Amino acid sequence: MSLRSEPLLGDPGLQAFLYGPLVLAGRLGTEGLTAEMAQGGPGSAYESHTVQGKPVPAPEFAANPANLSSWIEPAPGQPLTFRTVGQKRNVTLVPLNQLFGERYGVYWRVRG
């Protein structure tokens, strides 16, 4: 498997990162989230599966999206985990299905 990016249709500056068939999501933390916010409440199925609370700004990356290996590297000793390097705010990327109860991003603004 290999690391690759996929642009958002209509906006090539927004990129998602994938490792083989796995969509990678960037961890944005749990600061300010309570258990109630992470669990949702009674209501529709959609409402009960969303994290509530104020969004946090996602970092933008200053890098070449055509050369991912120069700024996204595997995290040592952590399978299927990657880390951006050399950015104002680095992000850990993991398969989307592994994230629960925390904020995350899937599409990222990449300015090359």
MARBA-3410 file (N, C-alpha, C, O; in Angstrom, 1 decimal):
112
0.8,-1.2,0.0,0.0,0.0,0.0,0.9,1.2,0.0,2.0,1.2,0.4 ~ 0.3,2.3,-0.5,1.1,3.6,-0.5,0.2,4.7,-0.1,-1.0,4.7,-0.2 ~ 0.9,5.8,0.3,0.3,7.0,0.8,0.0,7.9,-0.5,0.9,8.0,-1.4 ~ -1.2,8.4,-0.6,-1.5,9.3,-1.7,-2.5,10.3,-1.2,-3.1,10.2,-0.1 ~ -2.7,11.4,-2.1,-3.7,12.4,-1.8,-4.8,12.4,-2.8,-4.6,12.0,-4.0
-6.0,12.8,-2.4,-7.1,12.9,-3.3,-7.7,14.3,-3.1,-8.0,14.7,-2.0 ~ -7.8,15.1,-4.2,-8.3,16.5,-4.1,-9.9,16.4,-4.0,-10.5,15.5,-4.5 ~ -10.4,17.4,-3.3,-11.8,17.6,-3.2,-12.3,18.0,-4.6,-11.7,18.9,-5.2 ~ -13.3,17.4,-5.1,-13.9,17.8,-6.4,-14.3,19.3,-6.4,-15.0,19.7,-5.6 ~ -13.7,20.0,-7.4,-14.0,21.4,-7.5,-13.0,22.3,-6.7,-13.1,23.5,-6.9
-12.2,21.8,-5.9,-11.2,22.6,-5.1,-9.9,21.7,-4.9,-9.8,21.1,-3.9 ~ -9.0,21.8,-5.9,-7.8,20.9,-5.7,-6.9,21.3,-4.6,-6.0,20.6,-4.3 ~ -7.1,22.5,-4.0,-6.3,22.9,-2.8,-6.7,22.2,-1.5,-6.0,22.3,-0.5 ~ -7.9,21.6,-1.5,-8.3,20.8,-0.4,-8.0,19.3,-0.7,-8.5,18.7,-1.7 ~ -7.2,18.7,0.2,-6.7,17.3,-0.1,-7.1,16.4,1.1,-7.0,16.8,2.2
-7.5,15.2,0.7,-7.6,14.1,1.7,-6.4,13.2,1.5,-5.9,13.1,0.4 ~ -6.0,12.5,2.5,-4.9,11.6,2.4,-5.4,10.2,2.7,-6.2,9.9,3.6 ~ -4.8,9.3,1.9,-5.2,7.9,2.0,-4.0,7.0,2.0,-2.9,7.3,1.5 ~ -4.1,5.9,2.7,-3.0,4.9,2.7,-3.7,3.6,2.1,-4.5,2.9,2.9 ~ -3.4,3.3,0.9,-4.1,2.2,0.2,-5.6,2.6,0.2,-5.9,3.7,-0.2
-6.5,1.7,0.6,-7.9,2.1,0.6,-8.4,2.8,1.9,-9.6,3.2,1.9 ~ -7.5,3.1,2.8,-7.9,3.7,4.1,-7.8,5.2,4.0,-6.8,5.8,3.7 ~ -8.9,5.8,4.4,-9.0,7.3,4.5,-8.3,7.6,5.8,-8.7,7.1,6.9 ~ -7.4,8.6,5.8,-6.7,9.0,7.0,-7.3,10.3,7.5,-7.6,11.2,6.8 ~ -7.5,10.3,8.8,-8.1,11.5,9.5,-7.1,12.1,10.4,-6.3,11.3,11.1
-7.0,13.4,10.5,-6.0,14.0,11.4,-6.7,14.3,12.8,-7.8,14.9,12.8 ~ -6.0,13.9,13.8,-6.5,14.2,15.2,-6.4,15.7,15.5,-5.3,16.3,15.4 ~ -7.5,16.2,16.0,-7.5,17.6,16.3,-7.8,17.8,17.8,-7.9,18.9,18.3 ~ -7.8,16.7,18.6,-7.9,16.8,20.0,-9.3,16.8,20.6,-10.3,16.8,19.9 ~ -9.3,16.9,22.0,-10.5,16.8,22.7,-10.7,18.0,23.6,-11.6,18.1,24.4
-9.8,19.0,23.5,-9.9,20.2,24.4,-11.3,20.8,24.3,-11.8,21.1,23.3 ~ -11.8,21.0,25.5,-13.2,21.6,25.6,-14.3,20.7,25.4,-15.5,21.1,25.6 ~ -14.1,19.4,25.1,-15.2,18.5,24.9,-15.5,17.8,26.2,-14.6,17.4,27.0 ~ -16.8,17.6,26.5,-17.2,16.9,27.6,-17.7,15.5,27.2,-17.9,15.3,26.0 ~ -17.9,14.6,28.1,-18.5,13.3,27.7,-19.9,13.5,27.1,-20.2,12.7,26.1
-20.7,14.4,27.5,-22.0,14.7,26.9,-21.9,15.1,25.5,-22.7,14.7,24.6 ~ -20.9,16.0,25.2,-20.7,16.4,23.8,-20.3,15.3,22.9,-20.7,15.2,21.8 ~ -19.4,14.4,23.4,-18.9,13.3,22.6,-20.0,12.2,22.4,-19.9,11.5,21.3 ~ -20.9,12.0,23.3,-21.9,11.0,23.2,-23.1,11.4,22.5,-23.8,10.5,22.0 ~ -23.4,12.7,22.4,-24.6,13.1,21.7,-25.8,12.9,22.6,-25.6,12.6,23.8
-26.9,13.1,22.1,-28.1,13.0,22.9,-29.2,12.2,22.2,-29.0,11.8,21.1 ~ -30.4,12.1,22.8,-31.5,11.5,22.1,-31.9,12.3,20.9,-31.8,13.5,20.9 ~ -32.4,11.6,19.9,-32.8,12.3,18.7,-32.6,11.4,17.5,-32.6,10.2,17.6 ~ -32.4,12.0,16.4,-32.2,11.3,15.2,-30.9,10.5,15.2,-30.0,10.8,16.0 ~ -30.7,9.5,14.4,-29.5,8.7,14.4,-28.3,9.6,14.0,-27.2,9.5,14.6
-28.5,10.6,13.2,-27.5,11.5,12.8,-27.0,12.3,14.0,-25.8,12.4,14.3 ~ -28.0,12.9,14.8,-27.6,13.7,15.9,-26.9,12.9,17.0,-26.0,13.4,17.7 ~ -27.3,11.6,17.2,-26.7,10.9,18.2,-25.3,10.4,17.9,-24.6,9.9,18.8 ~ -24.8,10.6,16.7,-23.5,10.1,16.3,-22.5,11.2,16.0,-21.5,11.0,15.4 ~ -22.9,12.5,16.4,-22.0,13.6,16.0,-21.4,14.1,17.3,-22.0,14.1,18.4
-20.2,14.7,17.2,-19.6,15.3,18.3,-20.1,16.7,18.4,-20.1,17.5,17.4 ~ -20.6,17.2,19.5,-21.2,18.5,19.6,-20.2,19.4,20.2,-19.2,19.0,20.8 ~ -20.4,20.7,20.1,-19.5,21.7,20.7,-18.9,22.6,19.6,-19.2,22.4,18.4 ~ -18.1,23.5,19.9,-17.6,24.4,19.0,-16.4,23.8,18.2,-15.6,23.0,18.7 ~ -16.4,24.1,16.9,-15.3,23.5,16.1,-14.0,24.2,16.4,-14.0,25.3,17.0
-12.9,23.6,16.1,-11.6,24.2,16.3,-11.0,24.4,14.9,-11.3,23.6,13.9 ~ -10.2,25.4,14.7,-9.6,25.6,13.4,-8.6,24.5,13.0,-7.8,24.0,13.8 ~ -8.7,24.0,11.8,-7.8,23.0,11.3,-6.6,23.7,10.7,-6.7,24.7,10.1 ~ -5.4,23.1,10.9,-4.2,23.7,10.3,-4.2,23.6,8.8,-4.8,22.7,8.2 ~ -3.5,24.6,8.2,-3.2,24.5,6.7,-1.8,24.0,6.6,-1.0,24.2,7.5
-1.5,23.3,5.5,-0.2,22.8,5.3,0.5,23.6,4.2,-0.1,23.8,3.1 ~ 1.8,23.9,4.4,2.6,24.6,3.3,3.5,23.5,2.8,4.6,23.2,3.4 ~ 3.1,22.8,1.8,3.9,21.7,1.3,3.5,21.4,-0.1,2.5,21.9,-0.7 ~ 4.3,20.5,-0.8,4.0,20.0,-2.1,3.1,18.8,-2.1,3.6,17.8,-1.6 ~ 1.8,18.9,-2.5,1.0,17.8,-2.4,1.4,16.6,-3.4,0.9,15.5,-3.2
2.2,16.9,-4.3,2.7,15.9,-5.2,3.9,15.1,-4.6,4.2,14.0,-5.1 ~ 4.5,15.5,-3.5,5.6,14.9,-2.9,5.3,14.7,-1.4,5.9,15.2,-0.5 ~ 4.3,13.8,-1.1,3.9,13.6,0.3,5.0,13.1,1.2,5.0,13.5,2.3 ~ 5.9,12.3,0.7,6.9,11.7,1.5,7.9,12.7,2.1,8.6,12.4,3.0 ~ 7.8,13.9,1.5,8.7,14.9,2.0,8.2,15.6,3.3,8.9,16.4,4.0
6.9,15.5,3.5,6.3,16.1,4.7,5.3,15.3,5.5,4.7,15.8,6.5 ~ 5.0,14.1,5.0,4.2,13.1,5.8,5.0,11.9,5.9,5.4,11.3,4.9 ~ 5.3,11.4,7.2,6.1,10.2,7.4,5.4,9.3,8.3,4.6,9.7,9.1 ~ 5.7,8.0,8.2,5.1,7.0,9.2,5.6,7.3,10.6,6.7,7.7,10.8 ~ 4.7,7.1,11.5,5.0,7.2,12.9,5.7,6.0,13.4,5.2,4.9,13.3
6.9,6.1,13.9,7.7,4.9,14.4,6.9,4.1,15.4,6.4,4.6,16.4 ~ 6.9,2.8,15.1,6.3,1.8,16.1,4.7,1.9,16.2,4.2,1.3,17.1 ~ 4.1,2.7,15.3,2.6,2.8,15.3,2.1,2.4,13.9,2.1,3.3,13.0 ~ 1.6,1.2,13.8,1.1,0.8,12.5,-0.1,1.7,12.0,-0.9,2.1,12.8 ~ -0.1,2.0,10.7,-1.1,2.8,10.0,-1.3,4.2,10.6,-2.3,4.8,10.5
-0.2,4.7,11.1,-0.2,6.0,11.7,0.9,6.9,11.0,2.0,6.4,10.8 ~ 0.6,8.1,10.7,1.5,9.0,10.0,1.5,10.3,10.7,0.6,10.6,11.5 ~ 2.5,11.1,10.5,2.7,12.4,11.1,3.2,13.4,10.1,4.1,13.1,9.4 ~ 2.6,14.6,10.0,3.1,15.6,9.2,4.4,16.2,9.9,4.5,16.1,11.1 ~ 5.3,16.7,9.1,6.6,17.3,9.7,6.8,18.6,9.0,6.5,18.8,7.8
7.5,19.5,9.8,7.9,20.8,9.2,6.7,21.8,9.0,6.9,22.7,8.2 ~ 5.6,21.6,9.7,4.4,22.5,9.5,4.3,23.4,10.7,4.9,23.1,11.8 ~ 3.6,24.5,10.6,3.3,25.3,11.8,2.7,24.5,12.9,3.0,24.7,14.1 ~ 1.7,23.7,12.5,1.1,22.7,13.5,1.1,21.4,12.8,0.3,21.2,11.9 ~ 1.8,20.5,13.4,1.8,19.1,12.8,0.6,18.3,13.3,0.1,18.6,14.4
0.2,17.3,12.5,-1.0,16.6,12.8,-0.6,15.1,12.7,0.1,14.7,11.8 ~ -1.2,14.3,13.6,-1.1,12.8,13.5,-2.3,12.3,12.6,-3.4,12.7,12.9 ~ -2.0,11.5,11.7,-3.1,10.9,10.8,-3.2,9.5,11.0,-2.2,8.7,11.0 ~ -4.5,9.0,11.2,-4.8,7.6,11.5,-6.0,7.3,10.6,-6.7,8.1,10.2 ~ -6.2,6.0,10.4,-7.5,5.6,9.7,-8.7,6.2,10.4,-8.9,6.1,11.6
-9.6,6.7,9.6,-10.8,7.4,10.0,-11.6,6.5,11.0,-12.2,7.0,12.0 ~ -11.7,5.2,10.7,-12.5,4.3,11.5,-11.9,4.1,12.9,-12.5,3.4,13.7 ~ -10.7,4.6,13.2,-10.1,4.4,14.5,-10.4,5.6,15.5,-10.0,5.5,16.6 ~ -11.0,6.6,15.0,-11.3,7.8,15.8,-12.7,7.8,16.4,-13.7,7.6,15.7 ~ -12.7,8.1,17.7,-14.0,8.1,18.4,-13.8,9.2,19.5,-12.8,9.3,20.2
-14.9,10.0,19.7,-14.9,10.9,20.8,-13.9,12.0,20.8,-13.5,12.6,21.8 ~ -13.4,12.4,19.6,-12.5,13.5,19.5,-12.7,14.2,18.2,-13.3,13.7,17.2 ~ -12.2,15.4,18.1,-12.3,16.2,16.8,-11.3,15.7,15.8,-10.2,15.2,16.2 ~ -11.6,15.8,14.5,-10.7,15.3,13.5,-11.0,16.1,12.2,-12.1,16.7,12.0 ~ -10.1,16.0,11.3,-10.3,16.5,9.9,-9.9,15.5,8.9,-9.1,14.6,9.2
-10.6,15.5,7.8,-10.3,14.6,6.7,-9.7,15.4,5.5,-8.8,14.9,4.8 ~ -10.3,16.5,5.1,-9.8,17.4,4.1,-9.0,18.5,4.6,-9.4,19.1,5.6 ~ -7.8,18.8,4.0,-6.9,19.8,4.5,-6.5,20.7,3.4,-6.3,20.3,2.3 ~ -6.4,22.0,3.7,-5.9,23.0,2.8,-4.4,22.8,2.7,-3.7,22.9,3.6 ~ -3.9,22.6,1.4,-2.5,22.4,1.1,-2.1,23.5,0.2,-2.6,23.6,-0.9
-1.2,24.3,0.6,-0.7,25.4,-0.2,0.8,25.1,-0.6,1.7,25.1,0.3 ~ 1.0,24.8,-1.9,2.3,24.3,-2.3,3.3,25.4,-2.7,4.4,25.0,-3.1
END
